[in-house]
Amino acid sequence: MTPRIRRLLERALPKLFAWLLLAFLFVPVLVVIPVALTDRDYLSLPNNGISFDHFAALANWRAGWMASILTSLGIALASSVVATAVSAAFAIGAWVYVGRWPSILRVILLSPLIVPPIIYAVGMVRLWSKLGLLDTWLGVTIVHVILAMPLAVLAIGASLSNLDPRLVQAARSLGARPATIFGRVILPNIVPGTAAGAILAFIVSWDEITVTLFITSRGIVTLPRKIWTSIADAVDPALAAIATVMLAVTIVGLILRMTVWDRIAQRRS
Amino acid sequence: MTSFQRWAFCLTVPAALLTLCLYVLPILQVLALSFTEPTLGFGNYVALFQNAAIGRVVRTTVFVSAVTTVLTIVMSYAVAFALVHMPPATRRVALFMVMVPFWISVLVRAFAWITILRRNGVLNSALVGSGAVSEPLELVYNQFGVIVGMVHYMMPFAIMLLYANLSEIDLRIIQAARSLGARPVTIFFRVWVPLSMPGLAIAGLFIVIFSLGFLVTPAILGAGRVLMVAEYISVQISSTLRWGVATALSTMLLLVVAILVALAMRSPALRAAFEGGRK
């Protein structure tokens, strides 16, 4: 091997390897699209042409997909609102009241990011069965609030760490009352972080499956739960159709985020 | 405490009540139940070590998690390394290819792998159709399928962590190595890899912890034939109602996670990485 070929290989091979790995990440999720368009009524690639019947099946109320989407939307909205409010209050409180108590509480609050959800699931089945909250809206919403709080706290905390504490000092020295400072000085300044926290909380609840699986049965069927039972049951291509819809929404959301993000960055610089 | 401070303190109370009553308490109860259900004592833990089925589940979990972690780290490092070296426009495309699977539901991803790896799935059809193999391969509902699905799930996390770590490395160090005549392979193994140890350790730690307690992907792609700890716990709770075994196994899992995190925090490199992430 001449040195030139060797140099070329040293440069090109890692690049090629990286793009193959990127394809391994990205291409498999796309496979749900052709399967959703199959003209047969079992999981397969389209045979004699494509069909949109399986998308139509999603709209059929009796199939239960619409009901589960509405259930997930309702629970995700409710838990996002509550988790954002509680997390914003905590983050602001901990930002002002520096001490041991908020920092210990912060570690506990963030721990669901590390503690395996299966352990929490086991605990909640027991507690909710005692309190009669198994398979109820309230039960699922509370669990999702707890699981959504870590990301909301992180997002809002990140926004607060960019806030100049002298703003608060100025407000205090001008005689503003605490409620005024929290509501009219701190809160308006952390709106972007709070919005990001709310979106993250929504997504956590919308996607949550492990704990929901344990604390619901027939009464509350969230979309992830419906998908879970459909995968276990069998081979309905409607599953590929709902997966395609979720993929499309994710891609649109990501493209929007990437372009809006760039606009903001451009405007700042 | 001034009234301003009192206000701030009160703002932390709702979060405290929620997490202490509805997160910490249920988990503490899991720990307590493992000693009291069905009878008081260490019976459940003795059973954990004597029961051959549980031993098999633990061995499967450790093996699958170890393979997943090593594969994920090596593959993610290759991607993160390439990302650092890409021109911005190309990098946007590559990051997009990482972010789409990251934000897609774990269920959709497991389902996609089923349609690809099944006996009459996309991959087997292609292989048989092209004559590469005469019989469809058994690619899923076994350890192979579980590991493929888990690596695919973990990679975006690992890539994001490693990319953040690698992009903080001072490129002048690399230039210095190059100007001193080091070849690319030497630079990679003796400059890049040692400098990215904190990132590698933290990504490895997260993947091990996620893998050990992972329910969804192993359950779907293993279909009961690759039984890991989380699915075993779930079966004990929902079918056989053996709360003692389930809570004891949960307690052991929590203990292992706690030990891993504590070990990680002892390492100065990792502590620096944690604190660096907090700035």
Interface residues (C-beta under 8 A of the other chain):
Chain A: R7 E10 R11 P14 K15 F17 A18 W19 L21 L22 A23 F24 L25 F26 P28 V29 V31 V32 V35 L43 S44 L45 V86 S87 A89 F90 I92 G93 A94 W95 V96 Y97 W101 P102 L105 I108 L109 S111 P112 I114 V115 P116 P117 I118 I119 Y120 A121 V122 G123 M124 V125 R126 L127 I142 V143 V145 I146 M149 V153 R172 P178 A179 I181 F182 I203 D207 I209 T210 L213 F214 P224 I227 W228 I231 A232 L239 A240 A243 M246 L247 T250 I251 G253 L254 I255 M258
Chain B: S3 F4 Q5 W7 A8 F9 C10 L11 T12 P14 A15 A16 L18 T19 L20 L22 Y23 V24 L25 P26 I27 Q29 V30 L33 M75 A78 V79 F81 A82 L83 R92 A94 F96 M97 V98 M99 V100 P101 W103 I104 S105 V106 L107 V108 R109 A110 F111 A112 W113 I114 T115 I116 R118 N120 V122 S125 H152 M155 P156 R183 P184 V185 I209 F210 L212 G213 F214 L215 V216 I220 V229 A230 I233 S234 I237 S238 W243 A246 T247 S250 L253 L254 V257 V261
